[in-house]
Amino acid sequence: MVSSEQRRKQLAREKYLRQQRRRAEARRKARIRNVAVAGGLALVLAAGGAYAAVGGLSGDEGKNANASAEPSASATGKAPDPCEKPAEGEPNGKQWEKEPKMSIDTSATYTMTLETTCGDIEIEMDAAKAPRTVNSFEFLAGEGFLDHTKCHRLVTEGIHVLQCGDPTATGTGGPGYRFEDENLKDPRLKGGVYPAGTVAMANSGPDTNGSQFFLVYEDSELSPDYTPFGTITKGMDVLKEIAEAGSTMDPQTGSTAPNATVVIEKATVREK
């Protein structure tokens, strides 16, 4: 006959096992979400090594319950391409061993203009909160690094972002250097939501920022692991048209490439 003490221990063990199963399931879902964001935003093996772009915004992105739908695995139907044919030219693919020295005025406001085949997009960058990020883009734009680069990833389910900044258009390219995360506690990221208009760095884990970034065209729930460094002040209509054209799964990378031919013809950064 089972004693009351034995019964108590049995019930306690069963409760413990249930808790462990729930935690394991939660971890599994979190991994899926992270992949969705990461892979999706695969968000970028910043420095350019091999990065498992399949899966998610990687690194995380993952606090979002919606992201568990694995946005990177879905593709929307084709629609007319709203963009113009790219001008002749190829990314210069320059590489550097070290992050550029700080040269910007952190008390000033900087604007990055992306002249794309689909229309111009302007981004006001926060040099005070993300100085290294803004300094890096000021340097890369001056070197023509972003010119003629194709925006390689569009996520339309779970999260709503367009990812750019990779000269190889594979999700694995970068400038050769990495730098640390910044501004991860920005008060604008309330409830784990990156609001529409946010521009943030893609990454492959903590402190792996390079040149890849993503533009949020609808509020997207992500874990606060991606450096927010700017706000879109012009061109949200351009992003909406790109999103409406849909995306197609690339069987080689597992990434969802935009159907629209989104190429950054010229990137410039100026101090206001």
QUIBEL-V311913 format. One record per residue. SS is DSSP state (A for helix, B for strand, O for the rest). PHI is phi in whole degrees, 0 to 359 (999 if undefined). BURIAL is b if it has 16 or more other C-alpha atoms within 10 Angstrom, else e. Layout:
<<SS;PHI;BURIAL> <SS;PHI;BURIAL>>
This chain:
<<O;999;e> <O;281;e> <O;285;e> <A;298;e> <A;292;e> <A;295;e> <A;297;e> <A;298;e> <A;295;e> <A;296;e> <A;296;e> <A;296;e> <A;293;e> <A;298;e> <A;296;e> <A;298;e> <A;296;e> <A;297;e> <A;298;e> <A;296;e> <A;295;e> <A;297;e> <A;294;e> <A;296;e> <A;294;e> <A;296;e> <A;295;e> <A;298;e> <A;294;b> <A;296;b> <A;297;b> <A;297;b> <A;297;b> <A;297;b> <A;294;b> <A;299;b> <A;283;b> <A;291;b> <A;306;b> <A;299;b> <O;277;b> <O;7;b> <O;317;b> <O;81;b> <O;294;b> <O;311;b> <O;278;b> <O;102;b> <O;268;e> <O;291;e> <O;228;b> <O;285;b> <O;289;b> <O;285;b> <O;124;b> <O;192;b> <B;288;b> <O;43;b> <O;74;b> <O;160;b> <O;65;b> <O;267;b> <O;273;b> <O;274;b> <O;294;e> <A;294;b> <A;293;b> <A;294;b> <A;286;b> <O;54;b> <A;304;b> <A;291;b> <A;268;b> <O;253;b> <O;220;b> <O;266;b> <O;290;e> <O;282;e> <O;221;e> <O;305;e> <O;287;b> <O;277;b> <O;254;b> <O;277;e> <O;291;e> <O;297;b> <O;288;e> <O;294;e> <O;141;e> <O;232;e> <O;302;b> <O;283;e> <O;63;b> <O;300;e> <O;227;e> <O;226;e> <O;279;e> <O;233;e> <O;300;b> <O;296;b> <O;295;e> <O;296;e> <O;228;e> <O;272;b> <O;267;e> <O;291;b> <O;267;e> <O;263;e> <O;252;b> <B;242;b> <B;240;b> <B;253;b> <B;252;b> <B;254;b> <B;272;b> <B;250;b> <O;293;b> <O;255;b> <B;135;b> <B;277;b> <B;233;b> <B;248;b> <B;232;b> <B;273;b> <B;258;b> <O;262;b> <O;290;b> <O;288;e> <O;269;b> <O;225;b> <A;299;b> <A;291;b> <A;294;b> <A;296;b> <A;299;b> <A;296;b> <A;291;b> <A;298;b> <A;292;b> <A;297;b> <A;296;b> <A;297;e> <O;273;e> <O;71;b> <O;295;b> <O;272;b> <O;294;b> <O;69;b> <B;268;b> <B;265;b> <O;286;b> <O;262;b> <B;218;b> <B;230;b> <B;247;b> <O;241;b> <O;230;b> <O;81;b> <O;231;b> <O;226;b> <B;218;b> <B;244;b> <B;252;b> <B;222;b> <O;96;b> <O;253;b> <O;296;b> <O;267;b> <O;58;b> <O;245;b> <O;92;b> <O;241;b> <O;268;b> <O;190;b> <O;273;b> <O;101;b> <O;240;b> <O;230;b> <B;214;b> <O;285;e> <O;293;b> <O;219;b> <O;57;b> <O;287;b> <O;255;e> <O;304;e> <O;297;e> <O;288;e> <O;271;b> <A;280;e> <A;63;e> <A;71;b> <B;251;b> <B;270;b> <O;292;b> <O;306;b> <O;99;b> <B;286;b> <B;239;b> <B;221;b> <B;280;b> <O;272;b> <O;203;b> <O;243;b> <O;145;b> <O;304;e> <O;59;b> <O;238;b> <B;288;b> <O;222;b> <O;235;b> <O;280;b> <B;214;b> <B;229;b> <B;248;b> <B;267;b> <O;257;b> <O;215;b> <O;312;b> <B;226;b> <B;272;b> <O;220;b> <O;290;b> <O;283;b> <O;244;b> <O;240;b> <O;303;b> <B;277;b> <B;231;b> <B;199;b> <B;228;b> <B;287;b> <B;253;e> <B;206;b> <O;111;b> <A;298;b> <A;295;e> <A;296;b> <A;297;b> <A;297;e> <A;295;b> <A;298;b> <A;295;b> <A;295;b> <O;287;b> <O;83;b> <B;216;b> <B;226;b> <B;292;b> <O;269;b> <O;296;e> <O;278;e> <O;257;b> <O;77;b> <O;267;b> <B;258;b> <B;279;b> <B;295;b> <O;291;b> <O;291;b> <O;275;b> <O;266;b> <B;236;b> <B;279;b> <B;288;b> <B;206;b> <B;241;b> <B;227;b> <B;236;b> <B;225;e> <B;273;e> <O;285;e>>
